[in-house]
Structure formats: structure tokens, C-alpha cells
Amino acid sequence: MRFHLIDRIDDWEPGVRLRGRKVTSADEPYWSPTPDGPVMPGALVLEALAQAGTWLLLLSTDYKKRAALASAANVRWHGEVRPGDVLELDVGFGSLDETAVVLDGAVRVGGRTVLEATGVMCAALGSDLLEDPEDTERMGRHLLRTEVLR
């Protein structure tokens, strides 16, 4: 099963930073039950931030490179994500070269920080190795709100 954990790119600066969002829904299959109600697994909150970083790399390289999560050096969880929450994703490059990217960022819900991460190491892979380049570019235009997917 594949999770799309970014719904929209609100702002981005090539090679520097991206802000995006994910609107959660109770209908999504990943919720973990708790006595206080369902919560989004912390690993998926981190994955949402990594996906935002992937889009930053894709857009910054004209869709030639994408990030594949390898490790995270420092992740701090500050709160839970519940159905209906809007994840505000803010990610930037700590470093970038031809083979790897290091991401730093935060995830907020209603202005409240739920996750902070630094030193998120990703391999920088040829984007055509993982998905059809036309599909990737079409999704990018959709996330940037320059095209509606059909």
C-alpha cells in the first residue's frame, strides 16, 4: 500500500525549503487505536515530512532526483495527530549533493509543533527509477495547484 502524505505545496524555494500540507481523514487506513481515540503513527508523521523533502528535491532538480528515506538522526515528537488534523509540513535542506540529501524540518497542527527532525538522511536517486516521470510531473503540478488530476 502506498501513502500519499502531502496534499498540497503552499510555498517552495528551489534548493532551500518547502512548505506543504496533508489533510487527514478518519477514512484513511493507518490510524492506531488508543484509549483516547485514533492517532496517526509517529513513523507516518515523519514519512509525511520526508515526502515533503522528496518534493523539494524533485522540484529543485527539475524532477530528475527524488529522496529515499535512509535514516533520521534526531526526531522529537511533541504531540499526536488525530483524524481531521491538518499537517503543516516545513522542510529544508541541511545539505545536498549528487548522491544524498539531509533534511531538517517540523510538522505542526494548528500552529502546535507535533514533530521536529534534523539530520534526516535520504539517498538522492534518479526519479525515473521509481516512478513514471510523466506521472511524477503531473502529480507535482497538482500539488502546486497548477493542474487538477483527473
C-alpha positions in Angstrom: 0.0 0.0 0.0 1.3 3.4 -0.9 0.6 6.5 1.2 0.4 10.0 -0.2 1.1 12.1 2.8 1.3 15.5 1.2 -1.8 17.1 -0.5 -0.6 20.5 -1.4 2.6 22.5 -1.7 2.0 26.0 -0.4 5.4 27.5 -1.0 8.9 26.5 -2.0 12.2 28.0 -2.7 14.4 25.9 -5.0 17.3 24.2 -3.2 16.3 25.7 0.1 12.8 25.0 1.6 9.3 23.7 1.0 6.0 24.2 2.9 3.1 21.9 2.3 0.2 20.2 4.0 -1.7 17.0 4.5 -5.3 17.0 5.5 -6.0 13.8 7.4 -9.3 11.8 7.2 -10.8 9.2 9.5 -11.3 7.1 6.4 -7.5 6.5 5.9 -6.3 3.1 6.9 -3.3 3.9 9.1 -4.9 5.1 12.4 -3.7 3.4 15.5 -6.3 2.9 18.2 -5.6 4.3 21.7 -7.9 4.7 24.7 -8.2 8.4 23.8 -9.1 7.7 20.1 -7.2 7.0 16.9 -3.8 8.6 16.4 -1.5 8.7 13.3 1.6 6.5 13.9 4.6 8.7 14.5 6.5 6.9 11.7 3.9 8.2 9.3 4.2 11.8 10.6 7.9 11.5 9.9 7.2 10.0 6.5 5.0 13.0 5.6 7.9 15.3 6.4 10.2 13.1 4.3 7.7 13.2 1.4 7.7 17.0 1.6 11.5 16.8 1.3 11.2 14.5 -1.7 9.1 17.1 -3.4 11.6 19.8 -2.6 14.3 17.7 -4.2 12.1 16.8 -7.2 11.2 20.4 -7.8 14.7 21.7 -7.2 16.2 19.2 -9.7 13.5 19.7 -12.4 12.1 16.2 -11.5 15.4 14.4 -12.0 16.2 13.3 -8.4 14.0 12.1 -5.6 14.8 11.3 -2.0 14.5 7.9 -0.5 14.5 7.9 3.3 17.5 6.1 4.8 17.8 7.3 8.5 16.9 10.0 10.9 19.5 11.3 13.4 17.3 13.3 15.7 13.5 13.1 15.8 11.4 14.6 18.6 7.7 14.0 18.9 5.7 16.7 20.8 2.1 15.7 20.2 -0.3 13.4 18.5 -2.1 13.7 15.2 -5.8 12.9 15.1 -8.3 12.3 12.3 -9.2 15.7 10.7 -6.0 17.4 11.7 -4.1 19.3 9.0 -0.4 18.6 9.0 1.6 21.7 8.2 4.9 20.4 6.7 8.0 22.7 6.7 11.2 21.1 5.4 14.6 22.4 4.2 17.9 21.0 3.0 20.6 20.6 5.7 22.9 19.5 2.8 22.6 18.2 -0.7 24.9 16.5 -3.2 24.6 14.2 -6.1 24.0 11.0 -4.0 22.4 12.2 -0.8 20.3 14.9 0.9 20.0 15.7 4.6 16.6 17.2 5.6 15.6 19.3 8.6 12.1 20.3 9.4 9.0 20.3 11.5 5.4 19.2 11.4 2.7 21.4 13.0 -1.0 21.0 13.6 -2.9 24.3 14.1 0.4 26.0 14.8 1.4 23.5 17.5 4.6 21.5 16.8 4.0 17.8 16.8 7.3 16.7 15.3 10.8 18.2 14.8 13.5 16.4 12.9 17.1 17.1 12.0 19.6 15.0 10.1 17.1 13.1 8.1 19.3 11.3 5.6 18.0 10.3 2.2 19.5 8.8 -0.8 19.2 11.0 -3.9 18.0 8.6 -6.6 17.1 9.1 -10.3 13.4 9.8 -10.1 12.8 7.7 -13.2 14.0 4.6 -11.3 11.0 4.6 -9.0 8.0 6.0 -11.0 6.9 7.1 -14.4 8.4 10.6 -14.9 5.2 11.9 -16.6 3.1 10.7 -13.6 5.5 12.4 -11.2 5.4 15.7 -13.1 1.6 15.5 -13.3 1.4 15.0 -9.5 3.8 17.9 -9.0 1.6 20.2 -11.0 -1.4 19.0 -9.0 0.4 19.6 -5.6 1.4 23.1 -6.8 -2.2 23.7 -7.9 -1.3 24.3 -11.5 -3.2 21.3 -12.7 -6.2 19.3 -11.5 -5.8 15.5 -11.6 -8.4 13.5 -13.4 
